Amino acid sequence: MRDFNGKVAVITGGASGIGFALARKAASEGMKIVIADVEEGPLSEAETKLKAAGAEALAVRTDVSKFEQVEALADKAFDAFGGVHLLCNNAGVNLPISRPAWEVTIDDWRWITGVNLWGVIHGVRAFVPRMLEQDAEGHVVNTSSSVGMASTSGLAGYKLTKHAVLSLTETLAHDFSLRGAKLNASALCPSTVSTGLRDSARNRPVQLKEGRTLSAEEQKVEDALRGMSRNNPAATAGEVAERVFDGIREGKLYIFTDDSPKDYARKRLEDIIAEVSPKAAGVLQGRR
């Protein structure tokens, strides 16, 4: 997919961070834009900004963890603009990163998989069949992470979802190729980007609220990561958006913001081939 002008983009998690940067970039390419987000206030503000910049934009409040809401999003996008050519399954949340896997609560698992993994699954199921029926060039971008290629301690919930999204995207690309479809797929694997991801608990459903507070040590790690994301990002959200559109034009399956995902993948593959046990390693820090 090389020509974006006049085409339609749907972006989840589109009210802020990477999602809003993707929306602004899509607008600059002459696309019509549908942004979805669970936060109504920021979503409305984002729609206003896009329209003020001259874009045709539609905001749809959507909880991507609920299939019926993603299906309704697809209905509204197709009804409003007659088609969808770029789908960015970008909505994501995170958990405190320093806990071992056995301390991740059931509610933690339900929340993070509901948004990060099921949100992508729902997007693929609701949109891709209709995009295939269009018989037009199109692209699906699923937001994974640099840690989607990593094997190390910490980030159990987040890594599980991002590994799964990466695998789903790879499978999607193979399925498109086997079918001879006019669609392609890319996995966006950003490293540290200054976004609101570290504050995603603000949108956590009441019924899945955090059941315990951070320990002093966990809070120390969390504060350090906030500072790193803010002061030393691998890329800005705007730079990520530029790389995404370049990657789509070039037909890239993997879109990176730096080389850390390659380093993680190389080390993981070496360990797999050597069939070695994991060495003690610190908690991963590089991710969006």
DAHU-V649015 format. One record per residue. N is the residue number from 1. RES is the residue in one small letter. PHI is phi in degrees with one decimal (NA if undefined). OMEGA is omega in degrees with one decimal (none if undefined). D_CENTER is the distance of its C-alpha to the mean C-alpha in Angstrom with 2 decimals. Layout:
N/RES/PHI/OMEGA/D_CENTER
N/RES/PHI/OMEGA/D_CENTER
This chain:
1/m/NA/-176.3/19.87
2/r/-119.4/-176.8/21.60
3/d/-103.3/-177.6/22.86
4/f/-100.8/-173.5/20.53
5/n/-58.9/178.6/23.38
6/g/81.6/180.0/24.00
7/k/-85.1/-174.9/21.01
8/v/-117.9/177.5/18.51
9/a/-115.6/172.6/14.78
10/v/-117.8/-174.5/12.74
11/i/-131.4/175.4/9.61
12/t/-88.5/-171.5/8.22
13/g/62.1/-168.7/7.86
14/g/-89.5/-176.4/10.20
15/a/-85.3/-176.3/12.94
16/s/-158.1/173.4/12.13
17/g/57.2/-178.6/10.57
18/i/-61.9/-178.5/8.32
19/g/-60.5/179.8/8.15
20/f/-69.0/176.3/11.92
21/a/-62.3/175.8/12.48
22/l/-64.0/178.9/11.12
23/a/-63.9/178.9/13.44
24/r/-63.6/178.2/16.25
25/k/-66.2/177.5/16.03
26/a/-60.1/178.0/16.13
27/a/-63.1/179.8/19.10
28/s/-66.2/178.1/20.80
29/e/-90.1/178.5/20.71
30/g/84.4/-178.9/22.52
31/m/-87.4/167.7/19.92
32/k/-87.8/-166.4/20.12
33/i/-129.0/169.4/17.07
34/v/-116.8/177.5/15.86
35/i/-108.9/179.3/13.54
36/a/-124.0/178.4/12.64
37/d/-162.4/179.2/12.28
38/v/-85.8/-178.7/14.22
39/e/-93.3/-174.2/16.15
40/e/-66.0/-177.8/19.02
41/g/-60.1/177.6/20.57
42/p/-59.3/179.1/17.79
43/l/-64.5/178.3/16.76
44/s/-63.6/178.8/20.41
45/e/-63.6/179.6/20.70
46/a/-64.2/178.0/17.82
47/e/-61.0/179.5/19.54
48/t/-60.8/179.8/22.81
49/k/-64.0/-179.8/21.72
50/l/-64.9/179.4/20.44
51/k/-67.5/178.0/23.71
52/a/-64.0/178.2/25.76
53/a/-85.4/176.2/24.49
54/g/96.2/-177.9/25.80
55/a/-85.8/167.9/22.76
56/e/-82.1/-173.1/23.01
57/a/-136.3/177.4/20.31
58/l/-135.0/177.9/19.79
59/a/-105.3/-179.3/17.99
60/v/-132.1/177.3/17.50
61/r/-63.2/-174.3/16.94
62/t/-146.0/168.5/14.78
63/d/-96.7/-172.2/14.02
64/v/-68.2/178.0/11.50
65/s/-74.7/-179.7/13.21
66/k/-113.3/-174.5/16.28
67/f/-59.7/-177.3/16.78
68/e/-61.8/178.5/19.60
69/q/-75.7/176.8/17.59
70/v/-70.4/176.2/15.00
71/e/-64.4/176.7/18.16
72/a/-65.7/175.3/19.77
73/l/-59.6/178.3/16.97
74/a/-62.4/178.4/17.66
75/d/-56.8/-177.1/21.35
76/k/-67.9/179.4/21.21
77/a/-65.1/-179.2/19.30
78/f/-69.3/178.3/21.79
79/d/-66.2/-175.8/24.69
80/a/-73.9/-170.4/24.04
81/f/-123.6/174.1/23.46
82/g/80.9/179.8/24.75
83/g/175.7/175.0/21.78
84/v/-139.4/-176.4/18.15
85/h/-116.1/177.8/17.53
86/l/-131.7/177.0/13.94
87/l/-114.1/177.3/11.14
88/c/-112.5/175.4/7.58
89/n/-82.9/-167.1/5.65
90/n/-113.7/-176.1/3.09
91/a/-57.6/-179.1/5.16
92/g/-157.2/176.5/5.58
93/v/-134.8/-179.4/9.06
94/n/-140.6/178.5/11.32
95/l/-120.5/170.1/14.98
96/p/-54.1/-162.8/17.98
97/i/-94.1/-168.2/17.76
98/s/-95.0/-178.3/21.43
99/r/-82.7/173.3/22.49
100/p/-69.4/-173.0/23.56
101/a/-57.7/-176.0/22.08
102/w/-74.9/176.9/25.12
103/e/-98.8/174.4/24.70
104/v/-73.3/-175.1/21.32
105/t/-76.4/177.5/22.59
106/i/-60.8/177.6/22.21
107/d/-65.7/174.4/20.74
108/d/-58.0/-178.6/18.16
109/w/-61.1/-177.8/17.21
110/r/-64.6/-178.6/17.27
111/w/-68.3/-172.8/15.05
112/i/-71.3/176.6/12.23
113/t/-72.1/179.4/12.42
114/g/-60.5/-179.1/12.88
115/v/-86.5/-170.2/9.62
116/n/-71.5/-177.9/7.21
117/l/-104.0/-179.6/9.36
118/w/-64.1/176.4/11.64
119/g/-60.4/178.0/9.31
120/v/-72.0/177.8/8.13
121/i/-57.2/179.6/11.84
122/h/-62.0/179.0/13.07
123/g/-62.7/179.2/11.37
124/v/-62.7/-176.7/12.90
125/r/-68.5/-176.1/16.12
126/a/-78.3/-171.2/16.61
127/f/-103.7/-169.1/15.96
128/v/-61.6/178.1/16.71
129/p/-56.7/179.3/20.37
130/r/-71.4/178.0/21.09
131/m/-65.9/176.7/19.56
132/l/-66.3/-179.5/21.79
133/e/-65.2/178.6/24.73
134/q/-65.2/-176.8/24.47
135/d/55.8/179.5/25.51
136/a/-130.7/177.7/23.90
137/e/-60.7/178.5/21.63
138/g/-160.8/-175.5/17.93
139/h/-149.6/174.1/14.55
140/v/-117.7/175.8/11.31
141/v/-114.7/177.4/8.17
142/n/-107.3/-178.6/5.55
143/t/-83.6/171.5/2.78
144/s/-97.9/-179.0/5.43
145/s/-170.8/172.8/7.66
146/s/-58.1/-178.5/11.31
147/v/-77.4/173.1/12.44
148/g/-67.0/178.2/11.27
149/m/-115.2/-170.9/14.58
150/a/-104.4/172.6/16.64
151/s/-129.3/-178.8/19.52
152/t/-165.4/-179.4/20.83
153/s/-79.7/176.1/21.64
154/g/75.8/175.3/19.59
155/l/58.6/-173.7/16.00
156/a/-55.0/-177.9/17.00
157/g/-66.9/-178.0/14.67
158/y/-63.7/-178.7/11.51
159/k/-63.0/179.0/12.59
160/l/-55.9/-177.8/13.57
161/t/-66.8/-176.4/10.30
162/k/-75.4/171.5/8.64
163/h/-62.2/-178.3/11.94
164/a/-65.2/178.4/11.93
165/v/-63.6/177.7/8.72
166/l/-61.3/179.7/10.33
167/s/-63.8/177.9/13.58
168/l/-59.8/-179.0/12.63
169/t/-67.2/177.1/11.47
170/e/-60.8/178.9/14.70
171/t/-63.0/179.0/16.70
172/l/-59.0/-179.9/15.54
173/a/-62.1/177.8/16.65
174/h/-65.9/179.2/19.89
175/d/-61.9/177.6/20.51
176/f/-61.5/-178.2/20.24
177/s/-63.5/-179.3/22.58
178/l/-62.6/-179.2/25.00
179/r/-78.5/-173.6/25.28
180/g/73.5/-177.4/25.82
181/a/-72.8/176.5/23.24
182/k/-88.3/178.3/22.50
183/l/-101.4/174.5/18.73
184/n/-137.1/-177.9/16.60
185/a/-138.0/176.7/13.16
186/s/-137.4/171.7/11.06
187/a/-104.1/174.8/8.60
188/l/-84.8/-176.4/7.10
189/c/-121.4/-177.2/8.42
190/p/-73.8/168.9/9.05
191/s/-90.7/-174.9/11.91
192/t/-66.5/177.7/13.18
193/v/-131.3/-179.2/12.20
194/s/-77.3/178.7/14.11
195/t/-134.4/178.3/11.96
196/g/-92.4/-175.0/12.73
197/l/-60.0/-177.7/10.55
198/r/-68.0/179.6/13.93
199/d/-107.1/-173.6/15.38
200/s/-67.9/178.0/13.07
201/a/-61.7/178.5/16.20
202/r/-62.0/-178.9/17.61
203/n/-106.1/-178.1/15.86
204/r/-72.8/-179.1/16.81
205/p/-58.3/-177.9/19.18
206/v/-56.3/-176.5/22.81
207/q/-71.0/178.8/23.54
208/l/-119.7/-176.3/20.92
209/k/-64.5/177.0/21.83
210/e/-56.4/-176.5/22.11
211/g/-92.2/-179.7/25.54
212/r/-148.3/178.7/26.52
213/t/-91.7/178.1/26.38
214/l/-70.5/171.9/25.40
215/s/-73.3/179.4/28.33
216/a/-59.2/-179.5/29.67
217/e/-69.5/178.0/28.29
218/e/-63.6/179.1/24.78
219/q/-64.5/177.8/24.91
220/k/-62.3/178.3/26.16
221/v/-63.8/-178.4/23.23
222/e/-61.4/179.5/20.78
223/d/-63.8/179.4/22.75
224/a/-64.0/-179.8/22.83
225/l/-70.6/175.0/19.08
226/r/-60.1/-179.8/18.81
227/g/-64.0/179.6/21.49
228/m/-65.9/179.9/19.95
229/s/-62.0/-176.6/16.62
230/r/-78.2/-170.4/18.86
231/n/-101.3/-176.4/21.64
232/n/-142.2/-178.8/20.44
233/p/-72.9/174.9/16.92
234/a/-69.6/179.3/16.29
235/a/-163.0/172.0/15.23
236/t/-81.7/177.6/14.99
237/a/-59.3/178.4/12.20
238/g/-63.9/177.8/14.71
239/e/-66.3/176.9/15.23
240/v/-60.9/179.8/11.63
241/a/-60.4/177.3/11.94
242/e/-59.9/-179.6/15.27
243/r/-66.9/178.2/14.17
244/v/-63.1/-178.6/11.69
245/f/-68.5/173.6/14.68
246/d/-63.1/-179.7/17.05
247/g/-64.1/177.2/15.18
248/i/-62.9/-179.6/15.28
249/r/-60.2/-176.9/18.95
250/e/-88.4/178.9/19.71
251/g/69.3/-177.9/18.19
252/k/-77.9/174.3/16.22
253/l/-79.7/-179.0/14.44
254/y/-115.1/179.1/12.94
255/i/-122.1/-175.4/11.84
256/f/-113.6/173.4/12.65
257/t/-104.5/172.7/13.55
258/d/-160.4/-174.8/16.57
259/d/-90.3/-175.8/18.43
260/s/-60.9/177.3/17.45
261/p/-61.5/177.7/15.27
262/k/-66.0/177.9/18.42
263/d/-64.4/178.2/20.59
264/y/-62.0/-178.0/18.76
265/a/-64.2/-179.9/18.91
266/r/-62.0/-179.5/22.52
267/k/-65.1/-179.9/23.64
268/r/-63.4/-180.0/22.11
269/l/-65.6/177.4/23.73
270/e/-60.6/179.1/26.97
271/d/-66.9/178.3/27.09
272/i/-63.5/-178.8/26.49
273/i/-63.3/-179.1/29.22
274/a/-81.5/-179.1/31.53
275/e/54.6/-175.4/30.87
276/v/-95.9/173.1/30.97
277/s/-77.7/-178.6/30.26
278/p/-66.4/173.4/27.62
279/k/-88.1/177.2/29.09
280/a/-59.7/-178.1/28.60
281/a/-144.4/178.2/25.68
282/g/-72.9/179.3/24.26
283/v/-68.6/178.0/20.94
284/l/-64.4/-179.9/18.09
285/q/-116.3/-173.8/17.21
286/g/-81.9/174.8/14.91
287/r/-168.0/-177.5/11.23
288/r/-72.0/none/9.02
